[in-house]
Every structure is written in C-alpha cells, then in structure tokens.
C-alpha cells in the first residue's frame, strides 16, 4: 500500500534484536500466532486489495528458528511489528562426519 517499513537493529552481547514495523489495521491478538501458518492472511478473500500468498511469515519463522532464534508479533492501533531475536554469533549447523572426508 506504499506505507513505509521501519527496521531497527539492536546488537547485544549474545543476540541481535531486529524490529520490523509497518502501518497496519489492528490485528486481533488471537490471530497473531495463526499468521505463522501456511497460506494464512488477515484480510477477507472477497475484499483483498494486496497481493501475497500468506507464506512470508511461515518461511521467516522457519529460517529464524533454524538459526536458533525466535520471532514474535505485535499489533496495535496503526502498526504491525515483528520482533526477531537472533543468536550472536550465529549458531553453526551440525556437521556430518561424512562431510569432512
């Protein structure tokens, strides 16, 4: 819809907090966790004015959690916010003994 998206980064000793904020109509609290489900959107199918498949937060959660992080959502009058906490330094994926041959 052309509204600005704000990104704030807060580095700390063992993690980095990212806050992504954009303008939005209020989202009911009981709907926030459901937004992580595949193909879930807040808007009504019949009145949809924005494009999207409802996969963005599903994919984002998978990536954040695979790096040992967490994501949570918040919504209030006029904005929607995602808090991403990523471990720092990043968690290394487990190595397989065969990979070292």
C-alpha atoms as one frame of an Amber mdcrd trajectory, in Angstrom:
protein
   0.000   0.000   0.000   3.033   2.284  -0.149   3.379   2.814   3.605   6.954
   2.962   4.941   8.550  -0.010   6.652  10.845   0.717   9.592  13.753  -1.533
  10.530  15.602  -1.186  13.834  18.607  -3.303  14.843  19.757  -3.650  18.465
  23.013  -5.617  18.880  23.567  -7.087  22.332  26.205  -9.391  23.810  24.747
 -12.750  22.780  21.964 -11.848  20.360  20.680  -9.287  17.914  17.141  -7.943
  18.091  15.542  -6.857  14.820  12.284  -4.921  14.850  10.326  -4.594  11.626
   7.399  -2.164  11.857   4.838  -1.082   9.299   1.479   0.634   9.264  -1.478
  -1.700   9.551  -5.010  -2.027  10.742  -5.124  -3.682  14.178  -4.810  -7.473
  14.088  -6.725  -9.352  16.801  -4.344 -10.920  19.368  -5.791 -14.406  18.774
  -4.880 -14.081  15.072  -1.190 -13.194  15.548   0.106 -16.758  16.132  -2.036
 -18.049  13.255  -0.150 -15.758  10.872   2.761 -18.223  11.067   0.601 -20.928
   9.445   0.917 -21.578   5.713  -1.394 -19.520   3.483  -2.876 -17.557   6.398
  -3.812 -13.939   5.746  -5.700 -11.457   7.879  -7.755  -9.922   5.100 -11.015
 -11.202   3.711 -10.670 -13.133   0.433 -13.513 -11.133  -1.088 -12.112  -7.711
  -0.213  -8.410  -8.426  -0.692  -6.572  -5.399  -2.029  -2.984  -6.610  -1.543
  -1.170  -9.452  -3.208   0.550 -12.267  -1.412   0.264 -15.945  -0.734   0.419
 -15.946   3.062   3.804 -17.692   3.125   6.110 -14.859   4.227   5.857 -15.298
   7.995   5.790 -19.106   7.673   9.106 -19.024   5.787  10.585 -16.339   8.047
   9.817 -18.349  11.193  11.463 -21.430   9.688  14.612 -19.503   8.825  14.814
 -17.699  12.176  14.288 -20.886  14.196  16.819 -22.819  12.069  19.398 -20.216
  13.162  18.494 -20.693  16.835  16.379 -17.533  17.005  12.841 -16.557  17.893
  10.165 -14.412  16.294   7.065 -12.846  17.817   4.422 -10.474  16.512   2.668
  -7.467  17.971  -0.158  -5.314  16.671  -1.693  -2.121  17.988  -3.595   0.808
  16.558  -1.957   1.783  13.338   1.013  -0.599  13.249   2.187  -4.207  12.961
   5.525  -5.269  14.408   7.734  -8.352  14.153  10.490  -8.900  16.744  13.238
 -11.245  15.594  15.883 -12.350  18.081  18.918 -13.999  16.503  21.797 -15.559
  18.411  25.144 -13.862  18.035  27.459 -15.217  16.999  25.195 -17.317  14.775
  24.686 -20.964  15.623  26.633 -23.217  13.273  24.681 -26.082  11.729  25.720
 -29.536  12.921  28.421 -31.123  10.794  28.181 -34.641   9.470  31.285 -36.846
   9.722  30.920 -37.786   6.021  31.193 -34.123   5.038  34.748 -33.931   6.373
  36.111 -36.721   4.129
